[in-house]
């Protein structure tokens, strides 16, 4: 006998998405890594776009998108594809960044359709 209602996956709720007031949209982006060490880009990580290259947010970068899923990488990876939010309303307190977002960073994200609450 086969089981018809078998658990396929589990979802862990988080507080990254604030509400659905603004449309939530996304795309896959290719993030360039420093290389040399394994790790992961966490859900909620702010990703910069500078000179046509996506990278993990740094203090001097231009924030562009927010990682939609945690994506692991190895020490040999120089680039990985990360699903990312390109618009929507998100909680500022749930974003992952190495340095604090400035008011200019928040305004840049707002201009792109990412609203932080």
Biopython code that builds the backbone (N, CA, C, O; Angstrom):
import numpy as np
from Bio.PDB.StructureBuilder import StructureBuilder

atoms = [
    (1, "UNK", "N", (0.841, -1.180, 0.000)),
    (1, "UNK", "CA", (0.000, 0.000, 0.000)),
    (1, "UNK", "C", (0.886, 1.244, 0.000)),
    (1, "UNK", "O", (1.857, 1.304, 0.754)),
    (2, "UNK", "N", (0.572, 2.225, -0.822)),
    (2, "UNK", "CA", (1.339, 3.462, -0.903)),
    (2, "UNK", "C", (0.730, 4.534, -0.019)),
    (2, "UNK", "O", (-0.485, 4.587, 0.170)),
    (3, "UNK", "N", (1.589, 5.384, 0.519)),
    (3, "UNK", "CA", (1.139, 6.492, 1.352)),
    (3, "UNK", "C", (0.914, 7.702, 0.446)),
    (3, "UNK", "O", (1.836, 8.152, -0.234)),
    (4, "UNK", "N", (-0.296, 8.221, 0.440)),
    (4, "UNK", "CA", (-0.639, 9.336, -0.439)),
    (4, "UNK", "C", (-0.234, 10.689, 0.150)),
    (4, "UNK", "O", (0.124, 11.600, -0.597)),
    (5, "UNK", "N", (-0.283, 10.828, 1.437)),
    (5, "UNK", "CA", (-0.002, 12.115, 2.074)),
    (5, "UNK", "C", (1.330, 12.084, 2.800)),
    (5, "UNK", "O", (1.390, 12.292, 4.012)),
    (6, "UNK", "N", (2.378, 11.828, 2.070)),
    (6, "UNK", "CA", (3.716, 11.759, 2.625)),
    (6, "UNK", "C", (4.312, 13.173, 2.697)),
    (6, "UNK", "O", (4.171, 13.944, 1.747)),
    (7, "UNK", "N", (4.967, 13.519, 3.793)),
    (7, "UNK", "CA", (5.559, 14.839, 3.990)),
    (7, "UNK", "C", (6.687, 15.050, 2.980)),
    (7, "UNK", "O", (7.651, 14.284, 2.955)),
    (8, "UNK", "N", (6.570, 16.074, 2.158)),
    (8, "UNK", "CA", (7.557, 16.346, 1.118)),
    (8, "UNK", "C", (8.651, 17.288, 1.608)),
    (8, "UNK", "O", (9.809, 17.134, 1.221)),
    (9, "UNK", "N", (8.312, 18.247, 2.438)),
    (9, "UNK", "CA", (9.279, 19.202, 2.958)),
    (9, "UNK", "C", (8.683, 19.898, 4.165)),
    (9, "UNK", "O", (7.486, 19.785, 4.428)),
    (10, "UNK", "N", (9.514, 20.614, 4.893)),
    (10, "UNK", "CA", (9.029, 21.427, 6.004)),
    (10, "UNK", "C", (9.428, 22.871, 5.746)),
    (10, "UNK", "O", (10.480, 23.134, 5.164)),
    (11, "UNK", "N", (8.617, 23.776, 6.165)),
    (11, "UNK", "CA", (8.891, 25.205, 6.013)),
    (11, "UNK", "C", (9.097, 25.809, 7.394)),
    (11, "UNK", "O", (8.309, 25.587, 8.313)),
    (12, "UNK", "N", (10.167, 26.573, 7.519)),
    (12, "UNK", "CA", (10.443, 27.251, 8.777)),
    (12, "UNK", "C", (10.121, 28.726, 8.591)),
    (12, "UNK", "O", (10.797, 29.415, 7.827)),
    (13, "UNK", "N", (9.096, 29.218, 9.282)),
    (13, "UNK", "CA", (8.726, 30.626, 9.103)),
    (13, "UNK", "C", (9.814, 31.548, 9.672)),
    (13, "UNK", "O", (10.446, 31.245, 10.684)),
    (14, "UNK", "N", (10.007, 32.676, 8.994)),
    (14, "UNK", "CA", (10.909, 33.700, 9.506)),
    (14, "UNK", "C", (10.234, 35.053, 9.338)),
    (14, "UNK", "O", (9.106, 35.129, 8.849)),
    (15, "UNK", "N", (10.891, 36.084, 9.726)),
    (15, "UNK", "CA", (10.295, 37.422, 9.694)),
    (15, "UNK", "C", (10.893, 38.318, 8.629)),
    (15, "UNK", "O", (10.737, 39.536, 8.704)),
    (16, "UNK", "N", (11.577, 37.756, 7.633)),
    (16, "UNK", "CA", (12.230, 38.575, 6.620)),
    (16, "UNK", "C", (11.223, 39.404, 5.827)),
    (16, "UNK", "O", (11.402, 40.611, 5.665)),
    (17, "UNK", "N", (10.176, 38.767, 5.337)),
    (17, "UNK", "CA", (9.165, 39.487, 4.553)),
    (17, "UNK", "C", (8.221, 40.194, 5.516)),
    (17, "UNK", "O", (7.643, 39.572, 6.408)),
    (18, "UNK", "N", (8.074, 41.501, 5.325)),
    (18, "UNK", "CA", (7.261, 42.306, 6.240)),
    (18, "UNK", "C", (5.772, 42.174, 5.932)),
    (18, "UNK", "O", (4.982, 41.843, 6.817)),
    (19, "UNK", "N", (5.385, 42.429, 4.685)),
    (19, "UNK", "CA", (3.989, 42.321, 4.276)),
    (19, "UNK", "C", (3.929, 42.199, 2.757)),
    (19, "UNK", "O", (4.962, 42.139, 2.091)),
    (20, "UNK", "N", (2.729, 42.163, 2.222)),
    (20, "UNK", "CA", (2.573, 42.041, 0.766)),
    (20, "UNK", "C", (2.038, 43.339, 0.147)),
    (20, "UNK", "O", (1.421, 43.308, -0.917)),
    (21, "UNK", "N", (2.267, 44.456, 0.797)),
    (21, "UNK", "CA", (1.810, 45.746, 0.283)),
    (21, "UNK", "C", (2.465, 46.061, -1.061)),
    (21, "UNK", "O", (1.821, 46.606, -1.957)),
    (22, "UNK", "N", (3.742, 45.717, -1.196)),
    (22, "UNK", "CA", (4.473, 45.910, -2.451)),
    (22, "UNK", "C", (4.707, 44.534, -3.067)),
    (22, "UNK", "O", (5.009, 43.582, -2.347)),
    (23, "UNK", "N", (4.574, 44.414, -4.381)),
    (23, "UNK", "CA", (4.768, 43.107, -5.025)),
    (23, "UNK", "C", (6.157, 42.533, -4.743)),
    (23, "UNK", "O", (7.158, 43.248, -4.792)),
    (24, "UNK", "N", (6.202, 41.242, -4.449)),
    (24, "UNK", "CA", (7.465, 40.558, -4.217)),
    (24, "UNK", "C", (7.871, 39.892, -5.525)),
    (24, "UNK", "O", (7.107, 39.117, -6.102)),
    (25, "UNK", "N", (9.067, 40.197, -5.984)),
    (25, "UNK", "CA", (9.563, 39.633, -7.225)),
    (25, "UNK", "C", (10.997, 39.180, -6.996)),
    (25, "UNK", "O", (11.642, 39.612, -6.041)),
    (26, "UNK", "N", (11.490, 38.325, -7.854)),
    (26, "UNK", "CA", (12.851, 37.837, -7.687)),
    (26, "UNK", "C", (13.446, 37.332, -8.975)),
    (26, "UNK", "O", (12.768, 37.210, -9.995)),
    (27, "UNK", "N", (14.727, 37.040, -8.907)),
    (27, "UNK", "CA", (15.456, 36.477, -10.032)),
    (27, "UNK", "C", (16.710, 35.809, -9.485)),
    (27, "UNK", "O", (17.086, 36.030, -8.334)),
    (28, "UNK", "N", (17.350, 35.000, -10.302)),
    (28, "UNK", "CA", (18.620, 34.396, -9.926)),
    (28, "UNK", "C", (19.741, 35.341, -10.320)),
    (28, "UNK", "O", (19.758, 35.865, -11.434)),
    (29, "UNK", "N", (20.680, 35.558, -9.401)),
    (29, "UNK", "CA", (21.834, 36.410, -9.686)),
    (29, "UNK", "C", (23.111, 35.607, -9.462)),
    (29, "UNK", "O", (23.168, 34.756, -8.573)),
    (30, "UNK", "N", (24.126, 35.877, -10.262)),
    (30, "UNK", "CA", (25.412, 35.202, -10.116)),
    (30, "UNK", "C", (26.315, 36.073, -9.250)),
    (30, "UNK", "O", (26.724, 37.164, -9.648)),
    (31, "UNK", "N", (26.613, 35.566, -8.059)),
    (31, "UNK", "CA", (27.400, 36.316, -7.080)),
    (31, "UNK", "C", (28.864, 35.898, -7.173)),
    (31, "UNK", "O", (29.180, 34.708, -7.150)),
    (32, "UNK", "N", (29.751, 36.879, -7.277)),
    (32, "UNK", "CA", (31.189, 36.630, -7.308)),
    (32, "UNK", "C", (31.694, 36.536, -5.868)),
    (32, "UNK", "O", (31.366, 37.375, -5.029)),
    (33, "UNK", "N", (32.490, 35.510, -5.595)),
    (33, "UNK", "CA", (33.004, 35.261, -4.249)),
    (33, "UNK", "C", (34.498, 35.552, -4.190)),
    (33, "UNK", "O", (35.178, 35.571, -5.216)),
    (34, "UNK", "N", (34.997, 35.775, -2.993)),
    (34, "UNK", "CA", (36.424, 36.013, -2.801)),
    (34, "UNK", "C", (37.218, 34.726, -3.021)),
    (34, "UNK", "O", (38.366, 34.773, -3.462)),
    (35, "UNK", "N", (36.611, 33.577, -2.716)),
    (35, "UNK", "CA", (37.291, 32.292, -2.867)),
    (35, "UNK", "C", (38.214, 32.006, -1.696)),
    (35, "UNK", "O", (38.558, 32.896, -0.918)),
    (36, "UNK", "N", (38.604, 30.749, -1.591)),
    (36, "UNK", "CA", (39.548, 30.377, -0.542)),
    (36, "UNK", "C", (38.928, 29.780, 0.698)),
    (36, "UNK", "O", (39.617, 29.101, 1.460)),
    (37, "UNK", "N", (37.630, 30.012, 0.930)),
    (37, "UNK", "CA", (36.983, 29.429, 2.100)),
    (37, "UNK", "C", (35.527, 29.091, 1.779)),
    (37, "UNK", "O", (34.861, 29.785, 1.011)),
    (38, "UNK", "N", (35.064, 28.019, 2.383)),
    (38, "UNK", "CA", (33.679, 27.595, 2.193)),
    (38, "UNK", "C", (32.779, 28.402, 3.113)),
    (38, "UNK", "O", (33.236, 28.979, 4.100)),
    (39, "UNK", "N", (31.501, 28.436, 2.781)),
    (39, "UNK", "CA", (30.550, 29.157, 3.621)),
    (39, "UNK", "C", (29.180, 29.145, 2.987)),
    (39, "UNK", "O", (28.847, 28.253, 2.207)),
    (40, "UNK", "N", (28.392, 30.143, 3.328)),
    (40, "UNK", "CA", (27.061, 30.259, 2.747)),
    (40, "UNK", "C", (26.621, 31.713, 2.711)),
    (40, "UNK", "O", (27.016, 32.533, 3.539)),
    (41, "UNK", "N", (25.794, 31.996, 1.724)),
    (41, "UNK", "CA", (25.120, 33.283, 1.662)),
    (41, "UNK", "C", (23.759, 33.031, 2.290)),
    (41, "UNK", "O", (22.977, 32.230, 1.779)),
    (42, "UNK", "N", (23.476, 33.702, 3.384)),
    (42, "UNK", "CA", (22.257, 33.453, 4.153)),
    (42, "UNK", "C", (21.045, 34.135, 3.541)),
    (42, "UNK", "O", (21.161, 35.159, 2.869)),
    (43, "UNK", "N", (19.872, 33.543, 3.790)),
    (43, "UNK", "CA", (18.615, 34.187, 3.417)),
    (43, "UNK", "C", (18.579, 35.547, 4.120)),
    (43, "UNK", "O", (18.803, 35.624, 5.328)),
    (44, "UNK", "N", (18.300, 36.613, 3.375)),
    (44, "UNK", "CA", (18.272, 37.954, 3.945)),
    (44, "UNK", "C", (19.562, 38.730, 3.735)),
    (44, "UNK", "O", (19.635, 39.913, 4.066)),
    (45, "UNK", "N", (20.599, 38.062, 3.179)),
    (45, "UNK", "CA", (21.870, 38.747, 2.921)),
    (45, "UNK", "C", (21.676, 39.807, 1.850)),
    (45, "UNK", "O", (21.086, 39.538, 0.804)),
    (46, "UNK", "N", (22.167, 41.002, 2.105)),
    (46, "UNK", "CA", (22.115, 42.075, 1.116)),
    (46, "UNK", "C", (23.241, 41.833, 0.114)),
    (46, "UNK", "O", (24.379, 41.557, 0.494)),
    (47, "UNK", "N", (22.903, 41.941, -1.179)),
    (47, "UNK", "CA", (23.865, 41.703, -2.246)),
    (47, "UNK", "C", (24.019, 42.988, -3.052)),
    (47, "UNK", "O", (23.038, 43.609, -3.459)),
    (48, "UNK", "N", (25.280, 43.371, -3.274)),
    (48, "UNK", "CA", (25.606, 44.586, -4.015)),
    (48, "UNK", "C", (25.705, 44.308, -5.511)),
    (48, "UNK", "O", (25.958, 43.178, -5.930)),
    (49, "UNK", "N", (25.504, 45.349, -6.305)),
    (49, "UNK", "CA", (25.761, 45.301, -7.743)),
    (49, "UNK", "C", (26.633, 46.501, -8.082)),
    (49, "UNK", "O", (26.186, 47.647, -8.033)),
    (50, "UNK", "N", (27.883, 46.217, -8.427)),
    (50, "UNK", "CA", (28.825, 47.265, -8.804)),
    (50, "UNK", "C", (29.529, 46.850, -10.091)),
    (50, "UNK", "O", (30.078, 45.752, -10.179)),
    (51, "UNK", "N", (29.511, 47.737, -11.094)),
    (51, "UNK", "CA", (30.163, 47.485, -12.377)),
    (51, "UNK", "C", (29.697, 46.170, -13.005)),
    (51, "UNK", "O", (30.500, 45.446, -13.593)),
    (52, "UNK", "N", (28.402, 45.859, -12.884)),
    (52, "UNK", "CA", (27.833, 44.660, -13.485)),
    (52, "UNK", "C", (28.133, 43.373, -12.758)),
    (52, "UNK", "O", (27.823, 42.298, -13.272)),
    (53, "UNK", "N", (28.730, 43.443, -11.570)),
    (53, "UNK", "CA", (29.106, 42.259, -10.808)),
    (53, "UNK", "C", (28.392, 42.258, -9.455)),
    (53, "UNK", "O", (28.455, 43.234, -8.707)),
    (54, "UNK", "N", (27.710, 41.146, -9.152)),
    (54, "UNK", "CA", (27.067, 40.986, -7.848)),
    (54, "UNK", "C", (28.076, 40.441, -6.848)),
    (54, "UNK", "O", (28.881, 39.569, -7.176)),
    (55, "UNK", "N", (28.027, 40.965, -5.618)),
    (55, "UNK", "CA", (28.888, 40.489, -4.539)),
    (55, "UNK", "C", (28.175, 40.714, -3.210)),
    (55, "UNK", "O", (27.229, 41.497, -3.125)),
    (56, "UNK", "N", (28.642, 40.017, -2.174)),
    (56, "UNK", "CA", (28.074, 40.189, -0.839)),
    (56, "UNK", "C", (28.294, 41.632, -0.406)),
    (56, "UNK", "O", (29.360, 42.200, -0.643)),
    (57, "UNK", "N", (27.291, 42.223, 0.227)),
    (57, "UNK", "CA", (27.335, 43.647, 0.597)),
    (57, "UNK", "C", (28.555, 43.978, 1.450)),
    (57, "UNK", "O", (28.881, 43.291, 2.419)),
    (58, "UNK", "N", (29.206, 45.052, 1.047)),
    (58, "UNK", "CA", (30.297, 45.618, 1.835)),
    (58, "UNK", "C", (29.957, 47.086, 2.069)),
    (58, "UNK", "O", (29.073, 47.626, 1.404)),
    (59, "UNK", "N", (30.621, 47.715, 2.972)),
    (59, "UNK", "CA", (30.320, 49.101, 3.311)),
    (59, "UNK", "C", (30.360, 50.048, 2.127)),
    (59, "UNK", "O", (29.580, 51.000, 2.075)),
    (60, "UNK", "N", (31.260, 49.807, 1.164)),
    (60, "UNK", "CA", (31.401, 50.713, 0.038)),
    (60, "UNK", "C", (30.611, 50.317, -1.193)),
    (60, "UNK", "O", (30.645, 51.029, -2.197)),
    (61, "UNK", "N", (29.884, 49.178, -1.141)),
    (61, "UNK", "CA", (29.148, 48.699, -2.304)),
    (61, "UNK", "C", (27.775, 49.338, -2.439)),
    (61, "UNK", "O", (27.307, 50.039, -1.542)),
    (62, "UNK", "N", (27.136, 49.083, -3.582)),
    (62, "UNK", "CA", (25.798, 49.597, -3.855)),
    (62, "UNK", "C", (24.791, 48.470, -3.712)),
    (62, "UNK", "O", (24.746, 47.595, -4.576)),
    (63, "UNK", "N", (23.973, 48.450, -2.652)),
    (63, "UNK", "CA", (23.025, 47.358, -2.446)),
    (63, "UNK", "C", (22.010, 47.287, -3.580)),
    (63, "UNK", "O", (21.538, 48.307, -4.081)),
    (64, "UNK", "N", (21.683, 46.039, -3.976)),
    (64, "UNK", "CA", (20.800, 45.872, -5.121)),
    (64, "UNK", "C", (19.670, 44.881, -4.876)),
    (64, "UNK", "O", (18.521, 45.164, -5.216)),
    (65, "UNK", "N", (19.978, 43.719, -4.289)),
    (65, "UNK", "CA", (18.980, 42.672, -4.074)),
    (65, "UNK", "C", (19.186, 42.027, -2.707)),
    (65, "UNK", "O", (20.172, 42.303, -2.023)),
    (66, "UNK", "N", (18.243, 41.159, -2.313)),
    (66, "UNK", "CA", (18.311, 40.441, -1.039)),
    (66, "UNK", "C", (18.215, 38.951, -1.324)),
    (66, "UNK", "O", (17.320, 38.518, -2.050)),
    (67, "UNK", "N", (19.127, 38.158, -0.759)),
    (67, "UNK", "CA", (19.124, 36.713, -0.971)),
    (67, "UNK", "C", (17.814, 36.115, -0.465)),
    (67, "UNK", "O", (17.400, 36.377, 0.664)),
    (68, "UNK", "N", (17.163, 35.306, -1.310)),
    (68, "UNK", "CA", (15.880, 34.701, -0.971)),
    (68, "UNK", "C", (16.045, 33.355, -0.275)),
    (68, "UNK", "O", (15.158, 32.936, 0.468)),
    (69, "UNK", "N", (17.161, 32.672, -0.500)),
    (69, "UNK", "CA", (17.418, 31.366, 0.102)),
    (69, "UNK", "C", (18.872, 31.303, 0.549)),
    (69, "UNK", "O", (19.744, 31.949, -0.032)),
    (70, "UNK", "N", (19.116, 30.521, 1.580)),
    (70, "UNK", "CA", (20.488, 30.278, 2.001)),
    (70, "UNK", "C", (21.143, 29.388, 0.959)),
    (70, "UNK", "O", (20.600, 28.344, 0.595)),
    (71, "UNK", "N", (22.310, 29.799, 0.478)),
    (71, "UNK", "CA", (23.009, 29.084, -0.581)),
    (71, "UNK", "C", (24.447, 28.826, -0.142)),
    (71, "UNK", "O", (25.201, 29.758, 0.141)),
    (72, "UNK", "N", (24.814, 27.546, -0.092)),
    (72, "UNK", "CA", (26.159, 27.165, 0.342)),
    (72, "UNK", "C", (27.136, 27.205, -0.828)),
    (72, "UNK", "O", (26.752, 27.036, -1.985)),
    (73, "UNK", "N", (28.411, 27.432, -0.500)),
    (73, "UNK", "CA", (29.468, 27.397, -1.508)),
    (73, "UNK", "C", (30.714, 26.766, -0.917)),
    (73, "UNK", "O", (30.898, 26.758, 0.301)),
    (74, "UNK", "N", (31.573, 26.235, -1.788)),
    (74, "UNK", "CA", (32.805, 25.581, -1.358)),
    (74, "UNK", "C", (33.976, 26.552, -1.498)),
    (74, "UNK", "O", (33.828, 27.649, -2.037)),
    (75, "UNK", "N", (35.126, 26.136, -1.012)),
    (75, "UNK", "CA", (36.328, 26.968, -1.097)),
    (75, "UNK", "C", (36.783, 27.136, -2.545)),
    (75, "UNK", "O", (37.503, 28.084, -2.856)),
    (76, "UNK", "N", (36.377, 26.238, -3.423)),
    (76, "UNK", "CA", (36.789, 26.303, -4.828)),
    (76, "UNK", "C", (35.875, 27.174, -5.682)),
    (76, "UNK", "O", (36.242, 27.547, -6.797)),
    (77, "UNK", "N", (34.683, 27.504, -5.169)),
    (77, "UNK", "CA", (33.729, 28.305, -5.940)),
    (77, "UNK", "C", (34.188, 29.756, -6.032)),
    (77, "UNK", "O", (34.554, 30.376, -5.034)),
    (78, "UNK", "N", (34.158, 30.281, -7.255)),
    (78, "UNK", "CA", (34.452, 31.697, -7.460)),
    (78, "UNK", "C", (33.173, 32.475, -7.742)),
    (78, "UNK", "O", (33.106, 33.684, -7.525)),
    (79, "UNK", "N", (32.142, 31.752, -8.236)),
    (79, "UNK", "CA", (30.828, 32.351, -8.495)),
    (79, "UNK", "C", (29.763, 31.310, -8.173)),
    (79, "UNK", "O", (29.957, 30.115, -8.396)),
    (80, "UNK", "N", (28.624, 31.786, -7.639)),
    (80, "UNK", "CA", (27.477, 30.907, -7.414)),
    (80, "UNK", "C", (26.203, 31.649, -7.800)),
    (80, "UNK", "O", (26.150, 32.879, -7.787)),
    (81, "UNK", "N", (25.186, 30.876, -8.143)),
    (81, "UNK", "CA", (23.888, 31.457, -8.473)),
    (81, "UNK", "C", (23.035, 31.456, -7.212)),
    (81, "UNK", "O", (22.876, 30.429, -6.553)),
    (82, "UNK", "N", (22.490, 32.625, -6.890)),
    (82, "UNK", "CA", (21.692, 32.800, -5.676)),
    (82, "UNK", "C", (20.313, 33.335, -6.058)),
    (82, "UNK", "O", (20.226, 34.345, -6.756)),
    (83, "UNK", "N", (19.213, 32.671, -5.612)),
    (83, "UNK", "CA", (17.891, 33.263, -5.810)),
    (83, "UNK", "C", (17.786, 34.521, -4.949)),
    (83, "UNK", "O", (18.160, 34.506, -3.776)),
    (84, "UNK", "N", (17.279, 35.607, -5.529)),
    (84, "UNK", "CA", (17.262, 36.873, -4.803)),
    (84, "UNK", "C", (15.961, 37.630, -5.033)),
    (84, "UNK", "O", (15.356, 37.546, -6.101)),
    (85, "UNK", "N", (15.544, 38.370, -4.008)),
    (85, "UNK", "CA", (14.386, 39.258, -4.118)),
    (85, "UNK", "C", (14.836, 40.556, -4.782)),
    (85, "UNK", "O", (15.854, 41.138, -4.408)),
    (86, "UNK", "N", (14.063, 41.000, -5.771)),
    (86, "UNK", "CA", (14.359, 42.265, -6.446)),
    (86, "UNK", "C", (13.362, 43.355, -6.068)),
    (86, "UNK", "O", (13.565, 44.526, -6.390)),
    (87, "UNK", "N", (12.284, 42.969, -5.382)),
    (87, "UNK", "CA", (11.311, 43.954, -4.900)),
    (87, "UNK", "C", (10.490, 43.341, -3.776)),
    (87, "UNK", "O", (10.440, 42.121, -3.622)),
    (88, "UNK", "N", (9.844, 44.205, -2.988)),
    (88, "UNK", "CA", (9.002, 43.762, -1.885)),
    (88, "UNK", "C", (9.253, 44.576, -0.627)),
    (88, "UNK", "O", (10.073, 45.494, -0.616)),
    (89, "UNK", "N", (8.526, 44.219, 0.447)),
    (89, "UNK", "CA", (8.685, 44.874, 1.751)),
    (89, "UNK", "C", (9.368, 43.903, 2.709)),
    (89, "UNK", "O", (8.914, 42.772, 2.877)),
    (90, "UNK", "N", (10.461, 44.345, 3.337)),
    (90, "UNK", "CA", (11.258, 43.478, 4.196)),
    (90, "UNK", "C", (11.568, 44.165, 5.518)),
    (90, "UNK", "O", (11.583, 45.393, 5.605)),
    (91, "UNK", "N", (11.816, 43.354, 6.552)),
    (91, "UNK", "CA", (12.187, 43.892, 7.857)),
    (91, "UNK", "C", (13.685, 44.205, 7.862)),
    (91, "UNK", "O", (14.511, 43.333, 7.593)),
    (92, "UNK", "N", (14.016, 45.432, 8.164)),
    (92, "UNK", "CA", (15.409, 45.865, 8.245)),
    (92, "UNK", "C", (16.167, 45.037, 9.285)),
    (92, "UNK", "O", (17.333, 44.696, 9.083)),
    (93, "UNK", "N", (15.502, 44.718, 10.394)),
    (93, "UNK", "CA", (16.157, 43.979, 11.477)),
    (93, "UNK", "C", (16.524, 42.544, 11.089)),
    (93, "UNK", "O", (17.347, 41.925, 11.763)),
    (94, "UNK", "N", (15.942, 42.009, 10.033)),
    (94, "UNK", "CA", (16.193, 40.629, 9.622)),
    (94, "UNK", "C", (17.230, 40.517, 8.503)),
    (94, "UNK", "O", (17.595, 39.408, 8.113)),
    (95, "UNK", "N", (17.710, 41.655, 7.983)),
    (95, "UNK", "CA", (18.703, 41.618, 6.915)),
    (95, "UNK", "C", (20.062, 41.221, 7.469)),
    (95, "UNK", "O", (20.392, 41.517, 8.617)),
    (96, "UNK", "N", (20.848, 40.543, 6.629)),
    (96, "UNK", "CA", (22.187, 40.098, 7.006)),
    (96, "UNK", "C", (23.187, 40.968, 6.259)),
    (96, "UNK", "O", (23.210, 40.991, 5.029)),
    (97, "UNK", "N", (24.016, 41.687, 7.018)),
    (97, "UNK", "CA", (25.062, 42.524, 6.425)),
    (97, "UNK", "C", (26.285, 42.526, 7.332)),
    (97, "UNK", "O", (26.172, 42.391, 8.551)),
    (98, "UNK", "N", (27.459, 42.681, 6.718)),
    (98, "UNK", "CA", (28.690, 42.772, 7.501)),
    (98, "UNK", "C", (28.805, 44.145, 8.151)),
    (98, "UNK", "O", (29.375, 44.280, 9.234)),
    (99, "UNK", "N", (28.261, 45.163, 7.485)),
    (99, "UNK", "CA", (28.266, 46.516, 8.032)),
    (99, "UNK", "C", (26.842, 47.060, 7.985)),
    (99, "UNK", "O", (26.029, 46.608, 7.179)),
    (100, "UNK", "N", (26.544, 48.009, 8.827)),
    (100, "UNK", "CA", (25.203, 48.579, 8.879)),
    (100, "UNK", "C", (24.856, 49.278, 7.572)),
    (100, "UNK", "O", (25.718, 49.848, 6.904)),
    (101, "UNK", "N", (23.567, 49.220, 7.221)),
    (101, "UNK", "CA", (23.108, 49.947, 6.045)),
    (101, "UNK", "C", (22.960, 51.420, 6.401)),
    (101, "UNK", "O", (22.405, 51.761, 7.446)),
    (102, "UNK", "N", (23.451, 52.276, 5.540)),
    (102, "UNK", "CA", (23.323, 53.711, 5.752)),
    (102, "UNK", "C", (21.970, 54.170, 5.214)),
    (102, "UNK", "O", (21.284, 53.407, 4.534)),
    (103, "UNK", "N", (21.590, 55.382, 5.505)),
    (103, "UNK", "CA", (20.337, 55.910, 4.969)),
    (103, "UNK", "C", (20.405, 55.995, 3.445)),
    (103, "UNK", "O", (19.385, 55.844, 2.773)),
    (104, "UNK", "N", (21.600, 56.236, 2.894)),
    (104, "UNK", "CA", (21.775, 56.254, 1.428)),
    (104, "UNK", "C", (21.561, 54.853, 0.855)),
    (104, "UNK", "O", (20.967, 54.707, -0.214)),
    (105, "UNK", "N", (22.046, 53.810, 1.565)),
    (105, "UNK", "CA", (21.825, 52.429, 1.127)),
    (105, "UNK", "C", (20.343, 52.092, 1.120)),
    (105, "UNK", "O", (19.850, 51.469, 0.179)),
    (106, "UNK", "N", (19.635, 52.498, 2.158)),
    (106, "UNK", "CA", (18.199, 52.235, 2.274)),
    (106, "UNK", "C", (17.444, 52.945, 1.162)),
    (106, "UNK", "O", (16.506, 52.383, 0.596)),
    (107, "UNK", "N", (17.837, 54.161, 0.844)),
    (107, "UNK", "CA", (17.214, 54.913, -0.243)),
    (107, "UNK", "C", (17.492, 54.248, -1.597)),
    (107, "UNK", "O", (16.605, 54.192, -2.449)),
    (108, "UNK", "N", (18.701, 53.749, -1.798)),
    (108, "UNK", "CA", (19.046, 53.051, -3.044)),
    (108, "UNK", "C", (18.170, 51.816, -3.223)),
    (108, "UNK", "O", (17.682, 51.558, -4.323)),
    (109, "UNK", "N", (17.967, 51.051, -2.152)),
    (109, "UNK", "CA", (17.097, 49.872, -2.230)),
    (109, "UNK", "C", (15.654, 50.283, -2.519)),
    (109, "UNK", "O", (14.968, 49.629, -3.305)),
    (110, "UNK", "N", (15.191, 51.367, -1.885)),
    (110, "UNK", "CA", (13.821, 51.836, -2.106)),
    (110, "UNK", "C", (13.617, 52.211, -3.571)),
    (110, "UNK", "O", (12.579, 51.898, -4.153)),
    (111, "UNK", "N", (14.591, 52.871, -4.160)),
    (111, "UNK", "CA", (14.499, 53.251, -5.569)),
    (111, "UNK", "C", (14.400, 52.028, -6.481)),
    (111, "UNK", "O", (13.846, 52.110, -7.578)),
    (112, "UNK", "N", (14.934, 50.901, -6.027)),
    (112, "UNK", "CA", (14.885, 49.659, -6.804)),
    (112, "UNK", "C", (13.608, 48.857, -6.534)),
    (112, "UNK", "O", (13.367, 47.843, -7.188)),
    (113, "UNK", "N", (12.793, 49.303, -5.580)),
    (113, "UNK", "CA", (11.548, 48.602, -5.260)),
    (113, "UNK", "C", (11.626, 47.724, -4.030)),
    (113, "UNK", "O", (10.705, 46.948, -3.774)),
    (114, "UNK", "N", (12.713, 47.825, -3.250)),
    (114, "UNK", "CA", (12.849, 47.077, -2.013)),
    (114, "UNK", "C", (12.628, 48.051, -0.869)),
    (114, "UNK", "O", (13.421, 48.968, -0.655)),
    (115, "UNK", "N", (11.534, 47.840, -0.131)),
    (115, "UNK", "CA", (11.137, 48.740, 0.957)),
    (115, "UNK", "C", (11.469, 48.079, 2.296)),
    (115, "UNK", "O", (11.064, 46.946, 2.554)),
    (116, "UNK", "N", (12.205, 48.793, 3.140)),
    (116, "UNK", "CA", (12.613, 48.276, 4.452)),
    (116, "UNK", "C", (11.791, 48.929, 5.544)),
    (116, "UNK", "O", (11.623, 50.148, 5.569)),
    (117, "UNK", "N", (11.287, 48.116, 6.436)),
    (117, "UNK", "CA", (10.438, 48.606, 7.524)),
    (117, "UNK", "C", (11.084, 48.294, 8.850)),
    (117, "UNK", "O", (10.530, 48.624, 9.899)),
]
sb = StructureBuilder()
sb.init_structure("model")
sb.init_model(0)
sb.init_chain("A")
sb.init_seg("    ")
for serial, (resi, resn, name, xyz) in enumerate(atoms, 1):
    if name == "N":
        sb.init_residue(resn, " ", resi, " ")
    sb.init_atom(name, np.array(xyz, "f"), 0.0, 1.0, " ", f" {name:<3s}", serial, name[0])
structure = sb.get_structure()
